[in-house]
Amino acid sequence: MKKRIKALLLLSLFGFSSTSFALSESEAEDLADLTAVFVYLKNDCGYQNLPDNQIRKALVFFAEQNRWDLSNYASFNMKSLGEASYRDLSGIAVSNDKKCKSLARDSLSLLAYVK
């Protein structure tokens, strides 16, 4: 999952040109993974002051950079996907401190693009 998150963040920074189609299951899972990263940072890493609105904007920015069409977003059970991603992230056998530093380093920069 760590490599997947890094790849997602890199794609968001460099942009990804493709034709826009309805959100695929894989893309929905990617959004859920990124959401889980921010939830983990807030709940487990001391970043509880991250504004939810800024996180939502960052997720939309991420999707837009990848040219994902979010028109069918509501057709996915994002809560369930996010909870599964959070459990996966929580279960990674790395010290919490190391995990938090890595996630913060690789994810918080996305928030700089939205305000």
C-alpha positions in Angstrom: 0.0 0.0 0.0 2.9 2.4 0.8 4.3 2.2 -2.8 0.7 2.6 -4.1 0.2 5.8 -2.1 3.5 7.2 -3.2 2.7 6.5 -6.8 -0.7 8.1 -6.4 0.8 11.2 -4.9 3.4 11.4 -7.7 0.7 11.1 -10.3 -1.2 13.9 -8.7 1.8 16.2 -8.7 2.8 15.6 -12.3 -0.7 15.3 -13.7 -2.0 12.4 -15.6 -3.5 12.9 -19.0 -6.2 10.6 -20.0 -9.8 10.8 -21.2 -12.3 11.3 -18.4 -14.6 8.4 -17.7 -16.8 7.6 -14.7 -14.8 6.7 -11.6 -13.7 3.1 -11.7 -13.6 0.7 -8.8 -9.8 1.0 -8.7 -9.9 4.7 -8.7 -12.5 4.7 -5.9 -10.2 2.5 -3.9 -7.3 4.9 -4.6 -9.4 7.7 -3.3 -10.3 5.7 -0.2 -6.6 4.9 0.4 -5.7 8.5 0.2 -8.6 9.4 2.5 -7.4 6.7 5.0 -4.0 8.3 5.0 -5.4 11.7 6.0 -7.6 10.0 8.6 -4.6 8.1 10.0 -2.6 11.3 10.2 -5.4 13.0 12.1 -6.3 10.2 14.4 -2.9 8.5 15.0 -0.2 11.0 14.3 -1.2 14.2 16.0 -2.4 16.1 13.0 -6.0 16.5 14.4 -6.0 20.2 13.4 -6.0 19.4 9.7 -9.2 21.0 8.4 -11.6 18.4 6.9 -12.6 20.9 4.2 -9.0 21.2 3.1 -8.7 17.4 3.0 -11.9 17.2 0.9 -10.5 19.8 -1.5 -7.2 17.9 -1.7 -9.0 14.7 -2.6 -11.0 16.5 -5.3 -7.8 18.1 -6.6 -6.1 14.7 -6.7 -9.0 13.3 -8.7 -9.0 16.3 -11.1 -5.3 16.0 -11.6 -5.8 12.4 -12.7 -8.8 13.5 -14.8 -11.2 11.2 -12.9 -14.9 11.9 -13.4 -16.5 11.9 -9.9 -20.0 12.0 -11.2 -20.6 8.4 -10.0 -18.7 8.8 -6.7 -21.9 8.2 -4.7 -22.3 4.8 -6.3 -19.4 3.4 -4.3 -19.5 2.6 -0.6 -16.7 5.0 0.2 -17.1 4.6 3.9 -16.6 0.9 3.7 -13.6 1.3 1.3 -12.1 3.9 3.6 -12.5 1.8 6.7 -10.8 -1.1 5.0 -8.0 1.1 3.8 -7.6 2.5 7.3 -7.4 -1.0 8.8 -4.8 -2.0 6.2 -2.8 1.1 7.0 -3.1 0.5 10.7 -1.9 -3.1 10.3 1.3 -2.3 8.6 4.1 -3.7 10.8 6.1 -0.5 11.1 6.5 1.7 14.2 3.8 4.3 14.4 6.4 7.1 14.5 8.0 5.9 11.3 4.7 5.4 9.7 3.5 8.8 10.6 6.6 10.5 9.4 6.5 8.7 6.1 2.8 9.4 5.5 3.2 13.1 6.5 6.2 13.5 4.2 4.4 11.9 1.3 0.9 13.2 1.7 0.8 16.6 3.4 2.3 18.4 0.4 -0.9 17.7 -1.4 -2.7 20.0 1.0 -0.5 22.9 -0.2 -2.2 22.9 -3.6 -5.6 23.7 -2.1 -6.7 26.4 0.4 
